[in-house]
């Protein structure tokens, strides 16, 4: 599998696991730290998706271009 896709899948799995663990937070400080980690994971997923789209565009796949 392409390394960019593997990194995307790892980032997406991390995001999903943090989202599931979010409901187990007890105090406000723990909840705040969890939201920060979820946001960072979300941004990484978006970055990895853009990398994949950029690679597709570079390979000549026009469907990767934003409309």
N, C-alpha and C positions, 0 to 999 in steps of 0.2 A: 504494500500500500504506500502511496505517496506520503512523504514525511509531513507535508503541509496538512494533509487530511488527518493523519494520526494526531498531530498537535491539536487540530480542531476538535477531534473526538475526545481527547483527554481534557481539554478545556471545557467542553460541553458537559462531560461526565462530572467534572469538579463542580460546575455551576449547579447541576441538578442535585448533587449530594448536599451542597450547602443550602439549597432551597428546601430540601427535605428536613435538614437538621435545624433550620430556622425556627420551627415550631417548638423545639425542645429548649429554647433559651428561657432562663429563669428571670434574671434581673435586667434592668435597663442598660447597664454597661455591656453586659454580654450580648444583648440584642443589638446594640449599636455596633459593636465589633463585628457581629455576624452580618449586618447589613452592609458594612464597609467591604467585607470579604466577598459578599454576593455581588456587589457592584463591580469590584475588581475582576471577578470571574466573568461577569457579563461583558465587560469591556474587552476582556481577552477573547471571548467567543466571537464578538463582533470583529475584532482585529483579525483573527484567524480566518473568518469567513471572507473578509476583504482580501486577504492574501490569496485564498483559493480563487476568488473571482478575478483577481489580477493575473494569476497564473493562467487561468482559462483565456482571458483576453489576450495575453501575450502569445498563447498558442494559436490564436486566430479564431477562437470561438466567439463569434459576435454576440451570442445570446447572453454573455456575461456582462455586456455593457448595460449601464443603467439607462432606463427610458424615462 
